[in-house]
């Protein structure tokens, strides 16, 4: 098949996030399966040097940005010229302007029009726009259990054209480079992900403060930088580390290369991800942690996901409070047997979210 994957900030881009990295992994996996893939992306974000052929199966096509309603016509022209079998929009409400979203919902194409939903909607007008996108898509790809739960509860008539295809890890385990990271005598555990509200960063700092006050020896690494519109939040977060007296225990590493991220994940005893809205399988940071076979201490799930077993392949407290996270973190810092048990469970869980399986599921959905 000849496929178009639409992502405004397809890598390499001046700003990259979870959906952009997901789109790259997906494009490569589909290409490895023998399908031709064109990544359709915006000059507003993706670097001009990226345009052209990346491999035999993958090409990048830049479309002038910023994107609006007129962009949809340009994408349609690409579909015609390239004789595409399907266009797949990687969708989140924050990723596209209103005019683009509405035009995409209402437009017809000479191929399958597929929308992969990473987030369904925000508030207000986003709900109506999200519904129009659902109705206007030939096929719906739900990339996480939250979206499936919403559709099953509120829009069951759309399930006949919906396919649940979960995300995989955007960071693959890599061989550690010599000398990084080195042993720091104390156990290391880490946070991985972008720095912005909702990630539970204040909960992390309160937990670290409690562990330090109880006399525990540890080092904590914050792996990841802030978003384009959250520089002030990132700056305030760094100040909070100092104000809580954690500069000797917690280090903000910022944005790192994929290899360095993998090295730090491997060096960590466990990964601490206390999402404020609850654990979800839409979280790429969670997928990266289990792909590295790491125990994850996190918040109770936002929706029921039967394959997540508390204490078996992931760990969460009864209530997501600093006090309960401190108790759980203490156990993980001291109990090697529990760590090995969770590592084994995480490794088994990660096998269900491999990119070759995700590519196979995409093809099955497109051919159905």
C-alpha positions as CSV (number, residue, x, y, z in Angstrom):
1,X,0.0,0.0,0.0
2,X,0.9,3.6,-0.5
3,X,0.2,5.6,2.7
4,X,0.3,9.2,3.8
5,X,0.9,10.0,7.5
6,X,0.0,13.6,8.4
7,X,1.9,15.1,11.3
8,X,2.7,18.8,11.4
9,X,6.0,18.4,13.3
10,X,7.3,15.1,11.8
11,X,11.0,14.8,12.9
12,X,13.4,16.4,12.5
13,X,11.5,19.4,13.8
14,X,12.2,22.5,15.8
15,X,9.7,21.2,18.3
16,X,9.0,17.5,18.8
17,X,6.6,15.8,21.1
18,X,5.0,12.4,21.7
19,X,2.9,12.4,18.5
20,X,5.8,13.4,16.2
21,X,8.0,10.6,17.6
22,X,5.1,8.2,17.3
23,X,4.6,9.2,13.7
24,X,8.2,8.6,12.9
25,X,8.2,5.1,14.5
26,X,5.0,4.2,12.8
27,X,6.3,5.4,9.4
28,X,9.4,3.3,9.8
29,X,7.5,0.2,10.9
30,X,5.1,0.4,8.0
31,X,8.1,1.0,5.6
32,X,9.8,-2.1,7.1
33,X,6.7,-4.1,6.4
34,X,7.1,-3.2,2.7
35,X,4.6,-0.3,2.4
36,X,5.4,3.0,0.8
37,X,5.0,5.9,3.2
38,X,4.9,9.7,2.7
39,X,5.2,11.8,5.8
40,X,3.2,15.0,5.1
41,X,4.4,17.7,7.4
42,X,4.6,21.5,7.9
43,X,7.4,24.0,7.0
44,X,6.3,25.8,10.2
45,X,7.9,23.0,12.4
46,X,9.8,20.4,10.3
47,X,13.2,21.4,9.2
48,X,13.6,22.2,5.5
49,X,16.6,19.8,5.3
50,X,14.3,16.9,6.0
51,X,12.4,17.0,2.7
52,X,13.0,14.1,0.4
53,X,13.7,10.4,0.6
54,X,14.7,9.0,4.0
55,X,14.7,5.4,2.9
56,X,13.5,3.3,0.0
57,X,10.0,3.2,1.6
58,X,9.8,6.6,3.4
59,X,9.7,10.1,2.0
60,X,9.0,13.4,3.7
61,X,6.8,16.0,1.9
62,X,6.8,19.5,3.3
63,X,3.6,21.6,3.0
64,X,3.8,25.3,3.6
65,X,2.8,26.4,7.0
66,X,1.1,27.6,9.1
67,X,-1.6,25.1,8.2
68,X,-5.2,26.2,7.8
69,X,-8.3,25.2,5.7
70,X,-6.4,25.7,2.4
71,X,-3.8,23.1,3.5
72,X,-6.3,20.3,3.3
73,X,-6.6,20.9,-0.5
74,X,-2.8,20.7,-0.8
75,X,-2.9,17.4,1.0
76,X,-5.6,16.1,-1.3
77,X,-3.5,17.1,-4.3
78,X,-0.6,15.0,-2.8
79,X,-2.9,12.0,-2.4
80,X,-4.0,12.3,-6.0
81,X,-0.4,12.8,-7.4
82,X,1.0,10.0,-5.3
83,X,-1.9,7.6,-5.8
84,X,-2.2,7.0,-2.1
85,X,-4.4,4.3,-0.7
86,X,-5.0,6.1,2.6
87,X,-4.3,9.4,4.4
88,X,-3.8,9.0,8.1
89,X,-4.1,12.1,10.2
90,X,-2.3,11.9,13.6
91,X,-4.8,13.9,15.6
92,X,-4.9,15.9,18.8
93,X,-7.0,19.0,19.2
94,X,-4.0,21.1,20.2
95,X,-2.0,20.1,17.1
96,X,-4.2,21.7,14.4
97,X,-6.0,25.0,13.9
98,X,-9.8,25.0,14.0
99,X,-10.1,25.8,10.3
100,X,-7.9,22.8,9.4
101,X,-9.8,20.4,11.6
102,X,-13.2,21.5,10.3
103,X,-12.1,21.3,6.7
104,X,-10.5,17.9,7.2
105,X,-13.8,16.6,8.8
106,X,-15.9,17.8,5.9
107,X,-13.6,17.0,3.0
108,X,-13.6,14.0,0.7
109,X,-10.5,12.3,-0.7
110,X,-9.8,9.9,-3.5
111,X,-8.5,7.4,-0.9
112,X,-9.4,6.3,2.6
113,X,-9.6,9.2,5.1
114,X,-8.4,7.8,8.4
115,X,-8.0,9.8,11.7
116,X,-5.8,8.4,14.5
117,X,-7.0,9.9,17.7
118,X,-4.4,10.5,20.4
119,X,-6.7,12.8,22.3
120,X,-10.4,13.0,21.5
121,X,-11.3,16.5,22.6
122,X,-10.7,19.3,25.1
123,X,-13.5,21.6,26.2
124,X,-16.1,23.8,24.7
125,X,-16.0,23.9,20.9
126,X,-13.5,21.1,20.7
127,X,-16.2,18.6,21.6
128,X,-18.3,19.6,18.5
129,X,-15.2,19.6,16.3
130,X,-14.1,16.2,17.7
131,X,-17.5,14.8,16.9
132,X,-17.4,16.1,13.4
133,X,-14.0,14.5,12.9
134,X,-15.3,11.2,14.2
135,X,-18.3,11.3,11.9
136,X,-16.3,12.5,8.9
137,X,-13.6,9.8,9.0
138,X,-13.8,6.6,6.9
139,X,-12.1,4.8,9.8
140,X,-11.2,5.8,13.3
141,X,-8.0,4.6,15.0
142,X,-8.2,4.8,18.8
143,X,-4.6,4.9,20.1
144,X,-5.5,4.4,23.7
145,X,-8.1,3.0,26.1
146,X,-9.4,6.4,27.2
147,X,-10.7,7.0,23.7
148,X,-12.2,3.5,23.4
149,X,-13.9,4.0,26.8
150,X,-15.5,7.3,25.6
151,X,-16.7,5.8,22.4
152,X,-18.1,2.7,24.1
153,X,-20.0,4.8,26.7
154,X,-21.2,7.8,24.6
155,X,-20.9,7.0,20.9
156,X,-21.3,3.2,20.5
157,X,-22.6,3.6,16.9
158,X,-19.1,4.6,15.8
159,X,-17.5,1.4,17.0
160,X,-18.3,-0.4,13.7
161,X,-15.6,1.7,12.0
162,X,-13.2,2.0,15.0
163,X,-10.0,0.1,15.6
164,X,-8.0,0.1,18.9
165,X,-4.3,0.2,18.0
166,X,-2.2,1.2,21.0
167,X,1.0,3.2,20.8
168,X,4.5,1.8,21.3
169,X,7.7,3.2,22.9
170,X,9.3,6.2,21.2
171,X,12.6,5.3,22.8
172,X,14.1,1.9,22.0
173,X,16.6,0.3,24.4
174,X,20.1,0.9,23.2
175,X,23.5,-0.3,24.1
176,X,24.9,2.0,26.8
177,X,27.8,4.3,25.8
178,X,31.0,3.8,27.8
179,X,31.0,6.0,30.8
180,X,27.4,7.2,30.7
181,X,25.8,7.2,33.1
182,X,28.2,6.2,35.8
183,X,27.5,4.7,39.2
184,X,26.7,7.4,41.8
185,X,26.9,5.1,44.9
186,X,23.2,5.9,45.7
187,X,20.3,4.2,43.9
188,X,19.0,6.3,40.9
189,X,15.4,6.6,39.9
190,X,14.0,8.9,37.3
191,X,11.1,10.8,35.7
192,X,10.9,10.7,31.9
193,X,8.7,13.0,29.8
194,X,8.0,16.6,28.8
195,X,7.7,19.1,31.6
196,X,4.3,20.7,31.7
197,X,1.3,20.8,34.1
198,X,-0.5,17.5,34.6
199,X,2.6,15.3,34.8
200,X,2.7,15.2,38.6
201,X,5.9,17.1,39.0
202,X,4.9,18.7,42.3
203,X,4.0,15.3,43.6
204,X,7.4,14.1,42.6
205,X,9.1,16.9,44.5
206,X,7.0,16.3,47.6
207,X,7.8,12.6,47.5
208,X,11.5,13.3,47.1
209,X,11.4,15.8,50.0
210,X,9.7,13.1,52.2
211,X,12.3,10.5,51.2
212,X,15.2,12.8,52.0
213,X,13.6,13.7,55.4
214,X,13.4,10.0,56.2
215,X,17.1,9.7,55.6
216,X,17.1,7.7,52.4
217,X,20.1,7.9,50.0
218,X,19.1,8.3,46.4
219,X,19.6,10.4,43.2
220,X,16.7,11.4,41.1
221,X,16.9,12.5,37.4
222,X,14.3,14.5,35.5
223,X,14.7,13.5,31.9
224,X,13.0,15.8,29.4
225,X,12.5,19.5,28.6
226,X,9.5,21.9,28.5
227,X,7.1,22.7,25.7
228,X,7.4,25.8,23.5
229,X,4.7,27.6,25.5
230,X,5.8,26.4,28.9
231,X,9.2,27.9,29.4
232,X,8.0,29.8,32.4
233,X,6.7,26.6,34.0
234,X,10.0,24.9,33.4
235,X,11.9,27.8,35.0
236,X,9.6,27.8,38.0
237,X,10.0,24.1,38.3
238,X,13.8,24.4,38.6
239,X,13.4,27.1,41.3
240,X,11.1,24.8,43.2
241,X,13.8,22.1,43.3
242,X,16.1,24.6,44.9
243,X,13.5,26.0,47.3
244,X,12.7,22.5,48.6
245,X,16.4,21.8,49.3
246,X,16.6,19.0,46.7
247,X,19.5,20.4,44.5
248,X,21.8,17.8,46.1
249,X,19.4,14.9,45.2
250,X,17.5,15.9,42.1
251,X,18.9,16.9,38.7
252,X,17.1,18.2,35.7
253,X,18.9,16.7,32.7
254,X,16.7,18.5,30.1
255,X,16.3,17.3,26.5
256,X,18.7,14.4,25.7
257,X,19.6,12.3,22.7
258,X,17.7,9.1,22.3
259,X,20.8,7.1,23.3
260,X,21.3,9.2,26.5
261,X,17.6,8.8,27.4
262,X,17.9,5.0,27.0
263,X,21.1,5.0,29.1
264,X,19.5,6.8,31.9
265,X,16.3,4.7,31.8
266,X,18.5,1.5,32.0
267,X,20.5,3.0,34.9
268,X,17.4,3.8,36.9
269,X,16.2,1.4,39.5
270,X,12.6,2.4,38.7
271,X,10.7,5.1,36.9
272,X,8.4,7.5,38.8
273,X,5.4,8.8,36.7
274,X,2.6,10.1,39.0
275,X,0.3,11.5,36.3
276,X,-2.2,13.8,37.8
277,X,-5.1,12.5,35.6
278,X,-4.1,8.9,36.2
279,X,-2.1,6.3,34.3
280,X,-3.1,5.8,30.7
281,X,-1.8,3.7,27.8
282,X,-1.6,6.9,25.8
283,X,1.5,7.9,27.7
284,X,4.6,7.4,25.7
285,X,6.8,7.8,28.8
286,X,5.1,4.8,30.3
287,X,5.6,2.8,27.2
288,X,9.3,3.8,27.1
289,X,9.8,2.6,30.7
290,X,8.3,-0.8,30.2
291,X,10.1,-1.2,26.9
292,X,13.3,-0.9,28.9
293,X,11.9,-3.5,31.4
294,X,11.7,-1.0,34.2
295,X,9.3,-1.0,37.2
296,X,7.0,2.0,37.0
297,X,5.6,3.7,40.1
298,X,2.6,5.7,38.9
299,X,-1.0,6.8,39.7
300,X,-4.0,4.6,39.6
301,X,-5.3,4.1,36.0
302,X,-7.8,6.7,34.6
303,X,-9.9,3.9,33.1
304,X,-9.8,0.2,33.6
305,X,-7.2,-1.6,31.5
306,X,-7.3,-5.3,32.4
307,X,-3.7,-6.0,31.2
308,X,-2.3,-3.6,33.8
309,X,-1.8,-5.6,37.0
310,X,-0.9,-3.6,40.2
311,X,2.1,-5.1,41.8
312,X,2.8,-7.4,38.9
313,X,3.7,-5.3,35.8
314,X,3.3,-1.8,37.3
315,X,2.8,-0.4,40.8
316,X,0.4,2.3,42.0
317,X,-0.8,3.2,45.5
318,X,-4.4,3.2,46.7
319,X,-4.4,7.0,46.6
320,X,-2.0,9.3,44.6
321,X,-0.8,11.3,47.6
322,X,2.8,12.2,48.6
323,X,2.4,10.0,51.7
324,X,1.5,6.9,49.8
325,X,4.0,7.5,47.1
326,X,6.7,7.8,49.7
327,X,5.7,4.4,51.2
328,X,5.8,2.8,47.7
329,X,9.1,4.5,46.8
330,X,10.7,3.3,50.0
331,X,9.7,-0.3,49.2
332,X,11.2,0.0,45.7
333,X,14.4,1.5,47.0
334,X,14.9,-1.3,49.5
335,X,13.3,-4.5,48.1
336,X,15.4,-6.1,45.3
337,X,13.1,-9.0,45.0
338,X,10.1,-6.8,44.4
339,X,12.1,-4.9,41.8
340,X,13.0,-8.1,39.9
341,X,9.3,-9.2,40.0
342,X,8.1,-5.9,38.5
343,X,10.9,-5.9,35.9
344,X,9.8,-9.3,34.7
345,X,6.2,-8.2,34.5
346,X,7.1,-5.0,32.6
347,X,9.1,-6.9,30.1
348,X,6.2,-9.3,29.4
349,X,3.8,-6.4,29.1
350,X,6.0,-4.5,26.6
351,X,5.8,-7.4,24.1
352,X,2.2,-6.4,23.4
353,X,3.3,-2.9,22.2
354,X,6.0,-3.7,19.6
355,X,6.1,-1.5,16.5
356,X,5.9,-4.5,14.1
357,X,2.6,-5.5,15.7
358,X,1.3,-2.0,15.6
359,X,2.2,-1.8,11.9
360,X,0.4,-5.1,11.3
361,X,-2.7,-3.8,13.1
362,X,-2.7,-0.6,10.9
363,X,-2.6,-2.7,7.8
364,X,-5.4,-5.0,9.0
365,X,-7.6,-1.9,9.8
366,X,-6.9,-0.3,6.4
367,X,-7.7,-3.5,4.5
368,X,-10.9,-4.3,6.4
